């Protein structure tokens, strides 16, 4: 009798355990679906911001064109194909909308991963997000005000004595991607901070190998800059080295 009762209790426990397991798995499945749904909503938000920014950017494309062609001073741009003016207008609106949507994309990613982060990281999340926006805007401003004028002047000087015909399509692509690329490149402090927090690299390692890091920065600047001028490379290398030192400082502050 007691044996039967014990068997019945064991069966009940097993049944309860399997029921709990199924419930747990079901919760995981629902949680995963909820995450996918949340991700979809955040992607829609980013796309909506891009579209909303694209429309006025396309309408005011002439102002954007004047802004991007300012470094050329008195040089004129030409189009070589009948479809080129329309493609250029689309590119102008695209780059302007991308500059607006990229920070929004990062912000949505931050909100998406926020529940999975520790309480300590969450407290610093707003500060890190603000730093991201500042670095991104700083990269674009730095590139437009200092780097691009130096690069354009040096590149045009290589064609001195030759008749220069500059394609508007290629010029806009060159300037647009370069501005966005520099803005992203200025996020190096946050990238290094992530690697340090993930314990992939350490501050002592970076400090010990600072010469190698500086050489890597110089090589990257030589690759990223639109020309092989040491002046242009130096103009970009100096802030990149300062940003590297800033990354180490941030890693200490957010320890």
Secondary structure, DSSP 8 states (H G I E B T S, - for coil): -HHHHHHHHHHHHHHHHHHHHHHHHHHHHHHHHHHHHHHHHHHHHHHHHHHHHHHHHHHTHHHHHHHHHGGGTT--EE--STTHHHHHHHHHHHHHHHHHHHHHHHHHHHHHHGGGS-HHHHHHHHHHHHHHHHHHHHHHHHIIIIIHHHHHHHHHHTTTTS---EEHHHHHHHHHHHHHHHHHHTTHHHHHHHHHHTTSS-HHHHHHTHHHHHHHHHHHHHHHSSS--HHHHHHHHHHHHHHHHHHHHHHHHT-
